[in-house]
Amino acid sequence: RPAPAGWVRVAGATAAVAAVLVAGGYTVASAVRDDAPAPRSVAGSPASREPGPLWSSGAVDPHSNEFWAQSNVTLRTGAPLTALTVELRVAQTGSVTSTGAWRSLPEEDFTFTVGERDGFLVYRWTLEEGRTVPAGEWIFAGQYNHERGGRDADGDHYTATATTASGRFTVRGDFTPRG
């Protein structure tokens, strides 16, 4: 029996290549389209605080789980800060122990402490003398283990005190229970 004509093999190969290119083009187009980002689901403070150029909000990170959590304090400032202290107090609700902390500003610009005090795990970041926090939005996060199960953040709270060229400002807030 004679072999199929060469043009049949060429047509088949061309169709296969076209299918791969169409699938690849669709994948790339799907990845780069400009859809609005999906809304983030976080538990935030009931009301953000905003005196003067300083705004704040507290949220339990959505990636927290039944054994571990992260509490985020977000500060937004419309002016450079020449002094800043952020204190995050996590209520001792059972086996709460620190697993770390971070901030979106340079580590060397802050003195950081964490320890137990009066029934709270207390995280404190203090801006080093001579350093400045530029205007912008900044996050301070404390991470901790806790007893198994959902942890109620109702007793957690934060305070941030900052100095700008126009004065000293303090913001306070709390965290709604993670749900």
N, C-alpha and C positions, 0 to 999 in steps of 0.2 A: 504494500500500500504506500502511495507517495506521501511525503511529509507535507503538512499544511503550508500553504503559501507564506512566504516571509512577511507579507504585508499583514497577515492575521496576527502574527506574533508582535509585530511593531504596534499595531492598533491596540492590542491587549496591554502591552507595556505602557503605552501612552495613557490609556484609561486609568491604569493603576497609579501612575505618577500624578495625574490630574486629581484623583481622589485624595491622595496624600497631601497635595498642595492646598486643596480646598479645606480639608480638615485642619491643617496647620494654620491657614489664614483665619479660619473661624476662631481657633484657640487664641491666636494673637489679638484679634479684634476684640474678643471677649475680655481679655486681660487688660487692655489699654483703654477701654471706653470710660467716659467720664460720668459714671453714675455717682450720685451722692453717697457718701460713706454711710454704712449702717449705723444707726444710733447705738451708742455705748450704753450698756446696762450697768449702772453702778448705783450703790446706795449712797446718797449724798446728804449733806446737812440740810435740815428743813429750810433754812434760809441762809443765803450767803451773807457775809458781813462786808461792809464797805465804808470805812471812815476815811475821808480825804483821799489820797492817792493809793490807798491799800485796800485790796479786796481778798477775801479768802473763802475757801470751801473745804469741807472734809468729806471723804468718801472711803468706804471699804472697797478695796480692789476687787473687781469681778472675778479675778483668777484665784481668790481665796477658796479654801476647801474645808472639809469637815475636820481637819487636823491642824491647819495652818492658815494664817490670814496676813494681809498687808493693809495698813491704814495709811491713806494718802492725804496729806495736807497740801492744798494748792494755794499759792499766794500769787497775786498779780499786783504789780506796782506800776504806776504811771510816772514815777520819778526814781532816780537812783537812791539807793539806801546806803547810808554810811554806818549804820548799826542795825543788827537784826538778831533776835533770839526767837527761835521756834521751839515750843515745847508740846509734845504729843503725850497724852496720858491715857494709857490703855488699862481699863479696870481689870483687876485680878478676879476673873470669873471661874478660875480653876485651871491649874497647870499652865498659866500663861508665862512663857519664857521667850526671851529675845532670840531670834535667829539671824538678825542683821538689820541694816538700815541703809538708806541711800538718799541722795538729793541730786537734783538736776544741775546744781552749780558745782564748781570745782571743789574737790575734797579738801585741798590745802587751804582754802579760804575759811574753813570752819573748824572750831573745836567741837567735838561730838562726845556726848556721854550717854550712857543708858544704865538704868538701875531701878531697883524696887524702892518705892517710897509711899507710905500711907495707903497701902492697898492698890497701888498702881504700878505698872511698868512704865517708867518715864524716859522718853527719848528727848534729848535736848541738843540743838544745833545753835552755836553762837558764832557770829561773824567775827573773824580775827580783826584786831585793831589795824587800821590803815587799809583795809580791803573795802571794796564797794560792790554792791549788788546792782547790776544795771536794770533799767526799766524792762519789764517783761513778765512772763509767767513762769513760775518755778514750783517744783514739787519736792516735798520732804516726805519720806516714807519709812515707817517702822514695820518690821516683819516679825512675826511671832508664832510659836506653836501654842495650841490650846487643847483643852479636853475634847475628846471626840464628839462630833455633832455640831450643829449650827451654833455659833457663838453670838450672843446678844451684845451689840456694840453700844447699846443705849447709855451706858455709864462712861463711855470714852469721850474725851474732849481735847481741844488744843487751844493754845494761846500763841500769838505772834506779836512781838513788839518791835517796831522799826523806827528809825530816825531818818528823816529826809532834810533837805535844806529848809523846808517850811515847818518842821516840827517833829514831834514824836507821836506815833500812832500805835494803837493796840487793837487787834482783832481777836475774837474768840468764837469758837463754834463747837459743835458736837457732831455725832454721827448717828444717822437713823439706823435702826436695827437692820442687819443684812437679811434680805428676804428673798 
